Amino acid sequence: MAQPAILFDGVSKKFNRAQRFNSIRDLVPAMASGLFGRRKAEDELHGKEFWALHDVSFEVRPGEALGIIGPNGAGKSTALKILTRILRPDQGVAAVHGRVGALVEIAAGFHPDLTGRENVFMQGAIMGMKRAEILTKFDAIVDFAGVGEFIDTPVKRFSSGMNARLGFAVAAHLDPEVLLIDEVLSVGDLSFQEKCYERMQAFVRSGIAVAFVSHNLSAISSLCSRVLVLRRGRVEILAPTHEAITAYARLAQEGRVAELGGHEVTLVATDSIGAVVTEIDAGSAVTVRITAHPPAAEFYQAELNVRHLESGALIYRGQSGPAGAAPLALHGSRGLEIDWSFKANFGRGHYGVSCAILDERQRWVAVSAPILLTVNERQSEQALVFLQGTCEMRPLQTPSHASA
């Protein structure tokens, strides 16, 4: 088996919320404390310190793409900065083997007063490219970034999107063995994002190891075979993409559950014969059975939500009234049960199904964590909706013209 191109073994990194150096008087005691005090208890926190990463491990082999996702502040960018040696870990080992192309911050390494042309040469040199190599690839870099008209303009006059495009273009033409990408492509327009994802897929197919931080779950799903989910600096799950994305969606929903007091709402999906399912064919009949124990209210309604996990798009939101169920008064019962039936006319992918219970004022009083529903479908590509139909093709009939 090939040696990992990226290795993260038991890595921890902590910061101090209150650490500020406004003068030499502040800096010298902090340096002395770092030299003589920190070695005593590297695994402990002191004062206002916090773990940005704590005991995080993963590896990426050549030809593999690992997605790294999690809420804001989970430690995603810190992990990539450690891999690019911008930061040093307090514990553990972080190693990258091979030539590295990295885009961790927009225009990292760019000098604002230099032109785009000058920054391409400087950025290329920082990444280890020789001048002759940069000259050979210069036109391709500029063409990929789409900034040819402004290449001799100081980059301080570039938009954030132009900076990101030029920075990615340099990294993409490095011919790297390892590619590290942070959530910087979101500032580019849709056509450029698509071009970047296609380039990254080509990298993976050619045997390059990719670590990709993004909130774009659709891009993560299309590019990555495994995903690391971070939460408050710790590993929540490291799993195949669909399983990890489901866990990430569950984290977000569990936060909403906690806000509403943790009232129990459970869901199970069944097929047309009542068997419990987590995987179905597109267009199949599905019934979601919901059991809930909401707080006291005069009467209740329900809301069902279906979200496409890869894109984050809300596919369906419906309330029980329009779906045929009158508001329900419990009259002393401790809970309620709901059967919500529909045809899963969804495209191929992974979907999170969740339910909320509403009171008479249309306020959410209880909400479920999502359940996963995987839809198998092979008739369309990258579609969110499954439209079953027939197709007929025929040549266009050319009308014959009578001779005059």
Secondary structure, DSSP 8 states (H G I E B T S, - for coil): ----SEEEEEEEEEEETT----SHHHHHHHHHHHHHTGGG-TTS--TTEEEEEEEEEEEE-TT-EEEEE-STTSSHHHHHHHHTTSS--SEEEEEE-S-EEEE-STTTT--TTSBHHHHHHHHHHHTT--HHHHHHHHHHHHHHHT-GGGTTSBGGGS-HHHHHHHHHHHHHTS--SEEEE-TTGGGS-HHHHHHHHHHHHHHHHTT-EEEEE-S-HHHHHHH-SEEEEEETTEEEEEEEHHHHHHHHHHHHHHHHHHHTT---EEEEEE-TTS-B-SEEETT-EEEEEEEE-----S-BEEEEEEEETTT--EEEEEETTTTT---B--TT-S-EEEEEEEE--B-SEEEEEEEEEE-TTS-EEEE---EEEEEE--SSSS-SB-------------------
